[in-house]
Amino acid sequence: MRDGWGRWWDVREQPEDLISYPQIDDWNDALELHRSERERLMKIMAPFDMHATEHDAPGTPPNPNAVRGKKSKSKKTNKSAK
């Protein structure tokens, strides 16, 4: 299984606490089952991976140089000061 941070986990067995799945760090040591499943999932996910190409992709920090809608400095007139 791949999480939102791009980490892969061995989910063949379910641990008692649901958060202790072993992480797959080294794909050279991973089972062939995991490598083939990863290849299959990467092909499926490829069209949806828009992180680098879409504006404000999830997980990207805001661009400090981006032009934001600035409030215009309008001159306030005091009609009662005539």
C-alpha positions as CSV (number, residue, x, y, z in Angstrom):
1,M,0.0,0.0,0.0
2,R,1.2,3.5,-0.8
3,D,0.4,6.4,1.6
4,G,0.0,10.1,0.8
5,W,3.6,10.8,1.5
6,G,4.8,8.3,-1.1
7,R,5.9,5.6,1.4
8,W,5.1,2.0,0.8
9,W,3.8,-0.5,3.4
10,D,3.6,-4.3,3.6
11,V,-0.1,-4.9,4.3
12,R,-0.2,-8.7,3.8
13,E,-1.0,-9.1,7.5
14,Q,-3.1,-6.9,9.7
15,P,-1.4,-5.8,13.0
16,E,-3.5,-5.5,16.1
17,D,-3.0,-1.7,16.4
18,L,-3.6,-0.9,12.7
19,I,-0.6,1.5,12.6
20,S,2.3,-0.9,12.8
21,Y,2.5,-2.1,9.2
22,P,6.1,-2.7,8.2
23,Q,7.4,-0.1,5.8
24,I,9.1,-1.2,2.6
25,D,12.3,0.8,2.4
26,D,14.5,-1.3,0.1
27,W,12.8,-2.5,-3.0
28,N,15.8,-4.8,-3.8
29,D,15.0,-6.8,-0.7
30,A,11.2,-6.7,-1.2
31,L,9.3,-9.7,-2.3
32,E,8.6,-10.1,-6.0
33,L,4.9,-9.9,-5.1
34,H,5.4,-6.4,-3.7
35,R,7.5,-5.3,-6.7
36,S,5.0,-6.5,-9.3
37,E,2.1,-4.9,-7.3
38,R,4.0,-1.6,-7.1
39,E,4.7,-1.6,-10.9
40,R,1.0,-2.3,-11.5
41,L,-0.2,0.5,-9.1
42,M,2.4,3.0,-10.5
43,K,0.9,2.5,-14.0
44,I,-2.6,3.1,-12.7
45,M,-1.6,6.2,-10.7
46,A,0.6,7.8,-13.3
47,P,-2.3,9.8,-15.1
48,F,-3.4,11.1,-11.7
49,D,0.0,12.3,-10.5
50,M,-0.3,16.0,-11.2
51,H,1.8,17.2,-8.3
52,A,4.5,18.8,-10.4
53,T,2.3,20.1,-13.2
54,E,-0.9,21.4,-11.6
55,H,-1.3,24.8,-9.9
56,D,-1.2,24.5,-6.1
57,A,-0.8,20.7,-6.1
58,P,-1.6,19.1,-2.8
59,G,1.4,19.1,-0.5
60,T,3.2,22.1,-2.0
61,P,4.0,25.1,0.1
62,P,2.4,28.3,-1.0
63,N,4.5,30.4,-3.4
64,P,5.5,33.6,-1.6
65,N,6.0,35.4,-4.9
66,A,2.6,34.6,-6.2
67,V,0.4,37.6,-7.0
68,R,-2.6,37.5,-4.7
69,G,-5.7,39.5,-4.9
70,K,-4.6,42.6,-3.1
71,K,-7.1,45.0,-1.6
72,S,-7.1,48.2,-3.5
73,K,-6.3,51.3,-1.5
74,S,-9.4,53.4,-2.2
75,K,-9.6,56.9,-0.9
76,K,-12.3,57.3,1.6
77,T,-14.1,60.5,1.4
78,N,-15.6,62.1,4.4
79,K,-18.9,63.5,3.1
80,S,-19.7,65.1,6.5
81,A,-16.5,67.2,6.5
82,K,-17.7,69.9,4.0
